[in-house]
Amino acid sequence: MLSAFCERWQPKTTTFHLPFGEMTITLDDVASILHIPITGSMISFSQPLWVDDVNALLVELLGTTNVEASRETEQCRSLSVRLLWLRENFSTITVDDDIEFATRAFLLHLVGCTLFADKSATSVGVVYLELFRDLSMVGRYGWGAACLAFLYRQLTTATRFEVRQLGGYLTLLQS
């Protein structure tokens, strides 16, 4: 079913060309299906990250050591962390641990598995961790709009002949 949608996706109009006409996924669909905010602060990133920036974010916002952060980014060979690494390091917390670190790790894992799932389905970009710097701001972002834009981008990429996988929150296509 997903491959049929990809074949019918038209990047220029961001619609599916179906036998009975054109259809698309709208922000209203996202709000109705996912029940997440579609309005709010825009999700954007001011500058590109480098490996040193990623390691610094992991140390500052997740409380890892610099050695742990470097090891993880080297293992991923990208500006990402493995979802498994997040589960292993933050699935249990003790009284002594900082709850904010665990909360950020959980939210990073959540967006990596759902809203901004990449094609590997095994890692998540550390760039999203920047969105969780101030936990009081998390509810003020327009997550639905960003999720839909990400899915549109993934569908557009999937229309290329050499691409064999699709990322994004595929629940929106299956609903």
N, CA and C atoms as an extended XYZ file, in Angstrom:
525
Properties=species:S:1:pos:R:3:atomname:S:1:resname:S:1:resid:I:1 pbc="F F F"
N         0.821       -1.189        0.000 N   MET     1
C         0.000        0.000        0.000 CA  MET     1
C         0.869        1.257        0.000 C   MET     1
N         1.918        1.258        0.830 N   LEU     2
C         2.773        2.437        0.903 CA  LEU     2
C         3.497        2.692       -0.410 C   LEU     2
N         3.922        1.626       -1.077 N   SER     3
C         4.609        1.815       -2.358 CA  SER     3
C         3.652        2.388       -3.402 C   SER     3
N         2.395        2.003       -3.343 N   ALA     4
C         1.403        2.560       -4.273 CA  ALA     4
C         1.221        4.051       -4.039 C   ALA     4
N         1.202        4.454       -2.778 N   PHE     5
C         1.120        5.884       -2.479 CA  PHE     5
C         2.347        6.622       -3.006 C   PHE     5
N         3.518        6.042       -2.806 N   CYS     6
C         4.748        6.690       -3.278 CA  CYS     6
C         4.740        6.847       -4.791 C   CYS     6
N         4.248        5.850       -5.492 N   GLU     7
C         4.188        5.914       -6.954 CA  GLU     7
C         3.245        7.015       -7.426 C   GLU     7
N         2.237        7.305       -6.656 N   ARG     8
C         1.232        8.292       -7.058 CA  ARG     8
C         1.486        9.687       -6.482 C   ARG     8
N         2.546        9.849       -5.699 N   TRP     9
C         2.866       11.142       -5.101 CA  TRP     9
C         3.417       12.084       -6.155 C   TRP     9
N         2.912       13.296       -6.188 N   GLN    10
C         3.373       14.325       -7.114 CA  GLN    10
C         4.026       15.443       -6.312 C   GLN    10
N         5.360       15.517       -6.319 N   PRO    11
C         6.061       16.505       -5.491 CA  PRO    11
C         5.697       17.959       -5.786 C   PRO    11
N         5.424       18.276       -7.040 N   LYS    12
C         5.138       19.669       -7.384 CA  LYS    12
C         3.837       20.165       -6.779 C   LYS    12
N         2.866       19.273       -6.639 N   THR    13
C         1.571       19.685       -6.087 CA  THR    13
C         1.342       19.133       -4.682 C   THR    13
N         2.266       18.333       -4.191 N   THR    14
C         2.163       17.640       -2.899 CA  THR    14
C         0.796       16.959       -2.748 C   THR    14
N         0.438       16.215       -3.799 N   THR    15
C        -0.818       15.475       -3.796 CA  THR    15
C        -0.581       14.068       -4.338 C   THR    15
N        -1.522       13.201       -4.042 N   PHE    16
C        -1.545       11.872       -4.633 CA  PHE    16
C        -2.479       11.925       -5.835 C   PHE    16
N        -2.000       11.475       -6.995 N   HIS    17
C        -2.848       11.421       -8.178 CA  HIS    17
C        -3.475       10.037       -8.223 C   HIS    17
N        -4.751        9.973       -7.934 N   LEU    18
C        -5.490        8.717       -7.860 CA  LEU    18
C        -6.489        8.643       -9.013 C   LEU    18
N        -7.007        7.456       -9.328 N   PRO    19
C        -7.932        7.322      -10.458 CA  PRO    19
C        -9.155        8.241      -10.366 C   PRO    19
N        -9.577        8.581       -9.173 N   PHE    20
C       -10.775        9.408       -9.008 CA  PHE    20
C       -10.454       10.883       -8.774 C   PHE    20
N        -9.175       11.257       -8.811 N   GLY    21
C        -8.786       12.651       -8.632 CA  GLY    21
C        -7.574       12.783       -7.729 C   GLY    21
N        -7.331       13.992       -7.273 N   GLU    22
C        -6.185       14.272       -6.407 CA  GLU    22
C        -6.608       14.289       -4.948 C   GLU    22
N        -5.693       13.800       -4.089 N   MET    23
C        -5.908       13.840       -2.639 CA  MET    23
C        -4.587       14.194       -1.977 C   MET    23
N        -4.680       14.730       -0.789 N   THR    24
C        -3.477       15.006       -0.014 CA  THR    24
C        -3.800       14.877        1.469 C   THR    24
N        -2.767       14.891        2.258 N   ILE    25
C        -2.916       14.893        3.708 CA  ILE    25
C        -2.842       16.351        4.143 C   ILE    25
N        -3.819       16.795        4.892 N   THR    26
C        -3.865       18.193        5.312 CA  THR    26
C        -3.512       18.327        6.787 C   THR    26
N        -3.305       19.562        7.207 N   LEU    27
C        -3.064       19.816        8.626 CA  LEU    27
C        -4.260       19.399        9.479 C   LEU    27
N        -5.448       19.558        8.938 N   ASP    28
C        -6.634       19.126        9.659 CA  ASP    28
C        -6.613       17.612        9.872 C   ASP    28
N        -6.162       16.871        8.868 N   ASP    29
C        -6.021       15.421        9.009 CA  ASP    29
C        -5.035       15.087       10.122 C   ASP    29
N        -3.913       15.788       10.142 N   VAL    30
C        -2.887       15.551       11.170 CA  VAL    30
C        -3.463       15.817       12.559 C   VAL    30
N        -4.159       16.922       12.702 N   ALA    31
C        -4.743       17.264       14.007 CA  ALA    31
C        -5.782       16.233       14.430 C   ALA    31
N        -6.586       15.770       13.487 N   SER    32
C        -7.638       14.805       13.809 CA  SER    32
C        -7.087       13.423       14.134 C   SER    32
N        -6.064       13.009       13.413 N   ILE    33
C        -5.522       11.654       13.582 CA  ILE    33
C        -4.559       11.584       14.761 C   ILE    33
N        -3.650       12.554       14.855 N   LEU    34
C        -2.593       12.470       15.854 CA  LEU    34
C        -2.891       13.237       17.144 C   LEU    34
N        -3.811       14.171       17.086 N   HIS    35
C        -4.157       14.981       18.264 CA  HIS    35
C        -2.933       15.701       18.836 C   HIS    35
N        -2.157       16.279       17.942 N   ILE    36
C        -1.014       17.095       18.354 CA  ILE    36
C        -1.213       18.488       17.772 C   ILE    36
N        -0.592       19.508       18.385 N   PRO    37
C        -0.811       20.875       17.901 CA  PRO    37
C        -0.274       21.091       16.488 C   PRO    37
N        -1.072       21.760       15.672 N   ILE    38
C        -0.627       22.095       14.316 CA  ILE    38
C        -0.238       23.565       14.226 C   ILE    38
N        -0.548       24.329       15.251 N   THR    39
C        -0.139       25.727       15.292 CA  THR    39
C         0.779       25.910       16.488 C   THR    39
N         1.551       26.944       16.434 N   GLY    40
C         2.484       27.230       17.519 CA  GLY    40
C         3.802       27.705       16.968 C   GLY    40
N         4.803       27.671       17.790 N   SER    41
C         6.135       28.098       17.352 CA  SER    41
C         6.641       27.158       16.270 C   SER    41
N         7.294       27.756       15.285 N   MET    42
C         7.829       26.983       14.178 CA  MET    42
C         9.041       26.180       14.637 C   MET    42
N         9.130       24.964       14.162 N   ILE    43
C        10.290       24.134       14.455 CA  ILE    43
C        11.327       24.419       13.384 C   ILE    43
N        12.421       25.018       13.806 N   SER    44
C        13.509       25.318       12.869 CA  SER    44
C        14.823       25.245       13.623 C   SER    44
N        15.864       25.114       12.854 N   PHE    45
C        17.196       24.999       13.434 CA  PHE    45
C        18.063       26.092       12.830 C   PHE    45
N        18.711       26.844       13.703 N   SER    46
C        19.412       28.044       13.272 CA  SER    46
C        20.670       27.768       12.461 C   SER    46
N        21.368       26.713       12.775 N   GLN    47
C        22.621       26.444       12.075 CA  GLN    47
C        22.851       24.942       11.997 C   GLN    47
N        23.643       24.513       11.006 N   PRO    48
C        23.927       23.076       10.918 CA  PRO    48
C        24.813       22.620       12.072 C   PRO    48
N        24.640       21.363       12.449 N   LEU    49
C        25.448       20.802       13.524 CA  LEU    49
C        26.653       20.065       12.961 C   LEU    49
N        27.726       20.081       13.711 N   TRP    50
C        28.916       19.294       13.414 CA  TRP    50
C        29.050       18.259       14.519 C   TRP    50
N        29.935       17.321       14.338 N   VAL    51
C        30.090       16.244       15.321 CA  VAL    51
C        30.392       16.801       16.709 C   VAL    51
N        31.230       17.806       16.802 N   ASP    52
C        31.543       18.395       18.109 CA  ASP    52
C        30.300       19.017       18.752 C   ASP    52
N        29.445       19.635       17.931 N   ASP    53
C        28.200       20.213       18.435 CA  ASP    53
C        27.265       19.125       18.958 C   ASP    53
N        27.196       18.016       18.230 N   VAL    54
C        26.347       16.902       18.633 CA  VAL    54
C        26.823       16.351       19.966 C   VAL    54
N        28.121       16.129       20.091 N   ASN    55
C        28.670       15.621       21.350 CA  ASN    55
C        28.392       16.587       22.501 C   ASN    55
N        28.535       17.882       22.239 N   ALA    56
C        28.273       18.881       23.282 CA  ALA    56
C        26.798       18.864       23.701 C   ALA    56
N        25.882       18.705       22.731 N   LEU    57
C        24.457       18.623       23.063 CA  LEU    57
C        24.157       17.392       23.916 C   LEU    57
N        24.754       16.267       23.568 N   LEU    58
C        24.529       15.042       24.335 CA  LEU    58
C        25.026       15.188       25.771 C   LEU    58
N        26.171       15.845       25.928 N   VAL    59
C        26.723       16.050       27.269 CA  VAL    59
C        25.845       17.028       28.053 C   VAL    59
N        25.499       18.145       27.429 N   GLU    60
C        24.742       19.184       28.132 CA  GLU    60
C        23.297       18.801       28.423 C   GLU    60
N        22.607       18.233       27.426 N   LEU    61
C        21.171       18.022       27.571 CA  LEU    61
C        20.767       16.623       28.009 C   LEU    61
N        21.685       15.659       27.867 N   LEU    62
C        21.374       14.309       28.326 CA  LEU    62
C        22.262       13.858       29.480 C   LEU    62
N        23.263       14.651       29.797 N   GLY    63
C        24.110       14.327       30.934 CA  GLY    63
C        25.083       13.190       30.708 C   GLY    63
N        25.350       12.855       29.454 N   THR    64
C        26.324       11.800       29.176 CA  THR    64
C        27.733       12.363       29.333 C   THR    64
N        28.697       11.493       29.393 N   THR    65
C        30.080       11.953       29.416 CA  THR    65
C        30.508       12.231       27.983 C   THR    65
N        31.558       12.983       27.835 N   ASN    66
C        32.073       13.280       26.502 CA  ASN    66
C        32.524       12.006       25.796 C   ASN    66
N        33.076       11.071       26.557 N   VAL    67
C        33.530        9.795       25.982 CA  VAL    67
C        32.332        8.994       25.462 C   VAL    67
N        31.255        8.921       26.259 N   GLU    68
C        30.048        8.206       25.826 CA  GLU    68
C        29.457        8.846       24.567 C   GLU    68
N        29.398       10.157       24.561 N   ALA    69
C        28.841       10.873       23.414 CA  ALA    69
C        29.675       10.622       22.163 C   ALA    69
N        30.980       10.705       22.288 N   SER    70
C        31.858       10.473       21.141 CA  SER    70
C        31.734        9.049       20.632 C   SER    70
N        31.676        8.104       21.544 N   ARG    71
C        31.553        6.690       21.156 CA  ARG    71
C        30.260        6.458       20.381 C   ARG    71
N        29.175        7.057       20.844 N   GLU    72
C        27.889        6.852       20.182 CA  GLU    72
C        27.852        7.487       18.794 C   GLU    72
N        28.358        8.706       18.665 N   THR    73
C        28.340        9.345       17.343 CA  THR    73
C        29.293        8.647       16.379 C   THR    73
N        30.391        8.111       16.887 N   GLU    74
C        31.298        7.342       16.032 CA  GLU    74
C        30.634        6.055       15.568 C   GLU    74
N        29.915        5.407       16.455 N   GLN    75
C        29.245        4.165       16.095 CA  GLN    75
C        28.148        4.412       15.062 C   GLN    75
N        27.446        5.511       15.187 N   CYS    76
C        26.383        5.838       14.232 CA  CYS    76
C        26.931        6.350       12.906 C   CYS    76
N        28.131        6.891       12.940 N   ARG    77
C        28.756        7.488       11.750 CA  ARG    77
C        27.885        8.586       11.139 C   ARG    77
N        27.174        9.272       12.016 N   SER    78
C        26.339       10.382       11.554 CA  SER    78
C        26.062       11.282       12.743 C   SER    78
N        25.220       12.261       12.535 N   LEU    79
C        24.854       13.191       13.597 CA  LEU    79
C        23.608       12.692       14.320 C   LEU    79
N        23.578       11.406       14.582 N   SER    80
C        22.436       10.733       15.191 CA  SER    80
C        22.880        9.889       16.373 C   SER    80
N        21.895        9.428       17.116 N   VAL    81
C        22.124        8.418       18.148 CA  VAL    81
C        21.151        7.278       17.880 C   VAL    81
N        21.555        6.104       18.290 N   ARG    82
C        20.702        4.940       18.107 CA  ARG    82
C        19.551        4.973       19.117 C   ARG    82
N        18.385        4.561       18.666 N   LEU    83
C        17.241        4.465       19.567 CA  LEU    83
C        17.530        3.448       20.664 C   LEU    83
N        18.232        2.386       20.316 N   LEU    84
C        18.623        1.375       21.296 CA  LEU    84
C        19.508        1.980       22.377 C   LEU    84
N        20.432        2.846       21.989 N   TRP    85
C        21.314        3.508       22.956 CA  TRP    85
C        20.501        4.352       23.934 C   TRP    85
N        19.508        5.057       23.418 N   LEU    86
C        18.641        5.863       24.299 CA  LEU    86
C        17.885        4.971       25.278 C   LEU    86
N        17.343        3.856       24.774 N   ARG    87
C        16.608        2.941       25.665 CA  ARG    87
C        17.529        2.339       26.725 C   ARG    87
N        18.711        1.918       26.313 N   GLU    88
C        19.638        1.286       27.254 CA  GLU    88
C        20.108        2.252       28.340 C   GLU    88
N        20.331        3.499       27.974 N   ASN    89
C        20.895        4.454       28.920 CA  ASN    89
C        19.868        5.223       29.743 C   ASN    89
N        18.625        5.266       29.296 N   PHE    90
C        17.654        6.106       29.986 CA  PHE    90
C        16.354        5.402       30.325 C   PHE    90
N        16.278        4.084       30.149 N   SER    91
C        15.012        3.394       30.427 CA  SER    91
C        14.741        3.270       31.916 C   SER    91
N        15.782        3.243       32.718 N   THR    92
C        15.583        3.221       34.167 CA  THR    92
C        16.359        4.383       34.774 C   THR    92
N        15.708        5.085       35.651 N   ILE    93
C        16.384        6.187       36.331 CA  ILE    93
C        16.271        5.957       37.832 C   ILE    93
N        17.237        6.449       38.527 N   THR    94
C        17.222        6.338       39.987 CA  THR    94
C        16.943        7.703       40.579 C   THR    94
N        16.811        7.747       41.846 N   VAL    95
C        16.520        9.000       42.537 CA  VAL    95
C        17.630       10.019       42.286 C   VAL    95
N        18.843        9.532       42.149 N   ASP    96
C        19.977       10.434       41.986 CA  ASP    96
C        20.068       11.032       40.584 C   ASP    96
N        19.445       10.394       39.608 N   ASP    97
C        19.533       10.877       38.231 CA  ASP    97
C        18.691       12.131       38.037 C   ASP    97
N        19.074       12.902       37.078 N   ASP    98
C        18.337       14.110       36.759 CA  ASP    98
C        17.151       13.746       35.878 C   ASP    98
N        15.973       14.023       36.340 N   ILE    99
C        14.756       13.674       35.610 CA  ILE    99
C        14.667       14.418       34.280 C   ILE    99
N        15.247       15.597       34.198 N   GLU   100
C        15.217       16.347       32.935 CA  GLU   100
C        16.013       15.637       31.845 C   GLU   100
N        17.139       15.015       32.200 N   PHE   101
C        17.917       14.254       31.211 CA  PHE   101
C        17.077       13.103       30.667 C   PHE   101
N        16.429       12.372       31.559 N   ALA   102
C        15.610       11.227       31.146 CA  ALA   102
C        14.410       11.681       30.314 C   ALA   102
N        13.839       12.816       30.682 N   THR   103
C        12.698       13.347       29.932 CA  THR   103
C        13.116       13.724       28.518 C   THR   103
N        14.244       14.387       28.395 N   ARG   104
C        14.742       14.752       27.062 CA  ARG   104
C        15.048       13.509       26.234 C   ARG   104
N        15.646       12.508       26.860 N   ALA   105
C        15.961       11.263       26.151 CA  ALA   105
C        14.673       10.584       25.680 C   ALA   105
N        13.647       10.573       26.539 N   PHE   106
C        12.368        9.978       26.166 CA  PHE   106
C        11.751       10.727       24.986 C   PHE   106
N        11.743       12.042       25.041 N   LEU   107
C        11.154       12.841       23.962 CA  LEU   107
C        11.928       12.665       22.658 C   LEU   107
N        13.250       12.598       22.748 N   LEU   108
C        14.067       12.368       21.553 CA  LEU   108
C        13.741       11.003       20.957 C   LEU   108
N        13.615        9.998       21.800 N   HIS   109
C        13.244        8.661       21.344 CA  HIS   109
C        11.854        8.688       20.706 C   HIS   109
N        10.943        9.394       21.327 N   LEU   110
C         9.568        9.473       20.829 CA  LEU   110
C         9.512       10.080       19.432 C   LEU   110
N        10.168       11.215       19.223 N   VAL   111
C        10.116       11.831       17.893 CA  VAL   111
C        10.891       10.998       16.876 C   VAL   111
N        11.907       10.273       17.332 N   GLY   112
C        12.666        9.415       16.427 CA  GLY   112
C        11.903        8.189       15.974 C   GLY   112
N        10.943        7.750       16.791 N   CYS   113
C        10.124        6.581       16.444 CA  CYS   113
C         8.831        6.957       15.733 C   CYS   113
N         8.417        8.197       15.857 N   THR   114
C         7.100        8.565       15.338 CA  THR   114
C         7.185        9.722       14.348 C   THR   114
N         7.130       10.933       14.838 N   LEU   115
C         6.979       12.109       13.973 CA  LEU   115
C         8.083       12.260       12.938 C   LEU   115
N         9.321       12.021       13.332 N   PHE   116
C        10.451       12.237       12.436 CA  PHE   116
C        11.257       10.960       12.245 C   PHE   116
N        10.551        9.850       12.089 N   ALA   117
C        11.221        8.563       11.893 CA  ALA   117
C        11.996        8.590       10.580 C   ALA   117
N        13.270        8.205       10.655 N   ASP   118
C        14.049        8.154        9.423 CA  ASP   118
C        13.907        6.778        8.779 C   ASP   118
N        14.537        6.605        7.628 N   LYS   119
C        14.392        5.364        6.885 CA  LYS   119
C        15.015        4.172        7.589 C   LYS   119
N        16.004        4.406        8.420 N   SER   120
C        16.658        3.290        9.100 CA  SER   120
C        15.784        2.723       10.214 C   SER   120
N        14.947        3.567       10.802 N   ALA   121
C        14.096        3.195       11.945 CA  ALA   121
C        14.918        2.723       13.136 C   ALA   121
N        16.189        3.072       13.161 N   THR   122
C        17.050        2.657       14.271 CA  THR   122
C        17.749        3.829       14.938 C   THR   122
N        17.642        5.022       14.360 N   SER   123
C        18.350        6.167       14.938 CA  SER   123
C        17.506        7.427       14.818 C   SER   123
N        17.941        8.451       15.545 N   VAL   124
C        17.256        9.736       15.509 CA  VAL   124
C        18.321       10.833       15.490 C   VAL   124
N        18.070       11.865       14.705 N   GLY   125
C        19.001       12.979       14.622 CA  GLY   125
C        19.068       13.755       15.934 C   GLY   125
N        20.273       14.038       16.360 N   VAL   126
C        20.466       14.766       17.619 CA  VAL   126
C        19.994       16.211       17.483 C   VAL   126
N        19.827       16.685       16.265 N   VAL   127
C        19.356       18.051       16.046 CA  VAL   127
C        18.030       18.293       16.773 C   VAL   127
N        17.181       17.266       16.889 N   TYR   128
C        15.898       17.427       17.566 CA  TYR   128
C        16.056       17.656       19.063 C   TYR   128
N        17.181       17.248       19.610 N   LEU   129
C        17.420       17.447       21.042 CA  LEU   129
C        17.417       18.925       21.402 C   LEU   129
N        17.819       19.761       20.470 N   GLU   130
C        17.820       21.208       20.698 CA  GLU   130
C        16.416       21.718       21.025 C   GLU   130
N        15.391       21.066       20.473 N   LEU   131
C        14.005       21.467       20.736 CA  LEU   131
C        13.590       21.202       22.174 C   LEU   131
N        14.327       20.341       22.865 N   PHE   132
C        13.983       19.970       24.229 CA  PHE   132
C        14.882       20.627       25.264 C   PHE   132
N        15.648       21.599       24.830 N   ARG   133
C        16.513       22.333       25.765 CA  ARG   133
C        15.665       22.930       26.893 C   ARG   133
N        14.626       23.645       26.523 N   ASP   134
C        13.702       24.227       27.496 CA  ASP   134
C        12.426       23.389       27.460 C   ASP   134
N        12.261       22.512       28.426 N   LEU   135
C        11.131       21.587       28.419 CA  LEU   135
C         9.780       22.298       28.516 C   LEU   135
N         9.758       23.508       29.040 N   SER   136
C         8.494       24.232       29.127 CA  SER   136
C         8.003       24.698       27.754 C   SER   136
N         8.881       24.697       26.753 N   MET   137
C         8.519       25.135       25.399 CA  MET   137
C         7.963       24.007       24.530 C   MET   137
N         8.126       22.769       24.946 N   VAL   138
C         7.773       21.622       24.104 CA  VAL   138
C         6.326       21.682       23.633 C   VAL   138
N         5.406       22.043       24.480 N   GLY   139
C         3.992       22.105       24.123 CA  GLY   139
C         3.629       23.291       23.261 C   GLY   139
N         4.556       24.196       23.043 N   ARG   140
C         4.259       25.405       22.267 CA  ARG   140
C         4.649       25.295       20.804 C   ARG   140
N         5.267       24.177       20.418 N   TYR   141
C         5.672       23.993       19.025 CA  TYR   141
C         4.505       23.468       18.191 C   TYR   141
N         4.531       23.779       16.920 N   GLY   142
C         3.551       23.245       15.973 CA  GLY   142
C         4.029       21.903       15.440 C   GLY   142
N         3.970       20.881       16.292 N   TRP   143
C         4.502       19.562       15.949 CA  TRP   143
C         3.812       18.967       14.730 C   TRP   143
N         2.523       19.167       14.609 N   GLY   144
C         1.785       18.593       13.493 CA  GLY   144
C         2.232       19.148       12.154 C   GLY   144
N         2.449       20.447       12.105 N   ALA   145
C         2.906       21.066       10.858 CA  ALA   145
C         4.293       20.553       10.479 C   ALA   145
N         5.177       20.433       11.460 N   ALA   146
C         6.521       19.927       11.189 CA  ALA   146
C         6.480       18.461       10.755 C   ALA   146
N         5.624       17.687       11.387 N   CYS   147
C         5.467       16.276       11.038 CA  CYS   147
C         4.984       16.125        9.600 C   CYS   147
N         4.011       16.931        9.214 N   LEU   148
C         3.475       16.868        7.850 CA  LEU   148
C         4.521       17.317        6.833 C   LEU   148
N         5.234       18.382        7.132 N   ALA   149
C         6.290       18.845        6.222 CA  ALA   149
C         7.370       17.772        6.054 C   ALA   149
N         7.725       17.108        7.157 N   PHE   150
C         8.720       16.038        7.107 CA  PHE   150
C         8.216       14.877        6.250 C   PHE   150
N         6.955       14.503        6.421 N   LEU   151
C         6.387       13.419        5.621 CA  LEU   151
C         6.358       13.791        4.143 C   LEU   151
N         5.958       15.020        3.821 N   TYR   152
C         5.971       15.479        2.429 CA  TYR   152
C         7.381       15.362        1.839 C   TYR   152
N         8.371       15.766        2.615 N   ARG   153
C         9.765       15.685        2.151 CA  ARG   153
C        10.175       14.225        1.924 C   ARG   153
N         9.786       13.351        2.836 N   GLN   154
C        10.116       11.927        2.686 CA  GLN   154
C         9.410       11.322        1.471 C   GLN   154
N         8.169       11.687        1.242 N   LEU   155
C         7.449       11.191        0.066 CA  LEU   155
C         8.103       11.678       -1.220 C   LEU   155
N         8.519       12.929       -1.234 N   THR   156
C         9.190       13.475       -2.410 CA  THR   156
C        10.495       12.736       -2.680 C   THR   156
N        11.253       12.439       -1.637 N   THR   157
C        12.493       11.672       -1.790 CA  THR   157
C        12.189       10.266       -2.292 C   THR   157
N        11.123        9.667       -1.801 N   ALA   158
C        10.774        8.289       -2.162 CA  ALA   158
C        10.328        8.158       -3.615 C   ALA   158
N         9.994        9.260       -4.279 N   THR   159
C         9.575        9.166       -5.676 CA  THR   159
C        10.754        8.940       -6.615 C   THR   159
N        11.963        9.140       -6.125 N   ARG   160
C        13.141        8.896       -6.968 CA  ARG   160
C        13.324        7.399       -7.172 C   ARG   160
N        13.749        7.026       -8.339 N   PHE   161
C        13.856        5.622       -8.736 CA  PHE   161
C        14.747        4.805       -7.809 C   PHE   161
N        15.867        5.359       -7.410 N   GLU   162
C        16.845        4.598       -6.625 CA  GLU   162
C        16.483        4.453       -5.150 C   GLU   162
N        15.487        5.177       -4.677 N   VAL   163
C        15.103        5.131       -3.267 CA  VAL   163
C        14.131        3.974       -3.038 C   VAL   163
N        14.422        3.171       -2.024 N   ARG   164
C        13.614        1.982       -1.757 CA  ARG   164
C        12.914        2.005       -0.403 C   ARG   164
N        13.163        3.036        0.405 N   GLN   165
C        12.562        3.094        1.726 CA  GLN   165
C        11.880        4.438        1.924 C   GLN   165
N        11.003        4.460        2.911 N   LEU   166
C        10.238        5.672        3.202 CA  LEU   166
C        10.318        5.969        4.693 C   LEU   166
N        10.557        7.213        5.027 N   GLY   167
C        10.566        7.651        6.418 CA  GLY   167
C         9.347        8.505        6.690 C   GLY   167
N         9.264        9.025        7.898 N   GLY   168
C         8.132        9.862        8.276 CA  GLY   168
C         7.134        9.090        9.113 C   GLY   168
N         6.104        9.769        9.543 N   TYR   169
C         5.083        9.132       10.381 CA  TYR   169
C         4.054        8.491        9.462 C   TYR   169
N         4.268        7.230        9.152 N   LEU   170
C         3.487        6.532        8.145 CA  LEU   170
C         2.053        6.252        8.574 C   LEU   170
N         1.747        6.424        9.838 N   THR   171
C         0.374        6.286       10.310 CA  THR   171
C        -0.544        7.237        9.543 C   THR   171
N        -0.010        8.386        9.146 N   LEU   172
C        -0.819        9.354        8.396 CA  LEU   172
C        -1.206        8.809        7.032 C   LEU   172
N        -0.398        7.951        6.454 N   LEU   173
C        -0.742        7.358        5.170 CA  LEU   173
C        -1.684        6.174        5.317 C   LEU   173
N        -1.618        5.522        6.449 N   GLN   174
C        -2.395        4.318        6.655 CA  GLN   174
C        -3.800        4.609        7.193 C   GLN   174
N        -4.035        5.829        7.638 N   SER   175
C        -5.343        6.166        8.223 CA  SER   175
C        -6.360        6.535        7.169 C   SER   175
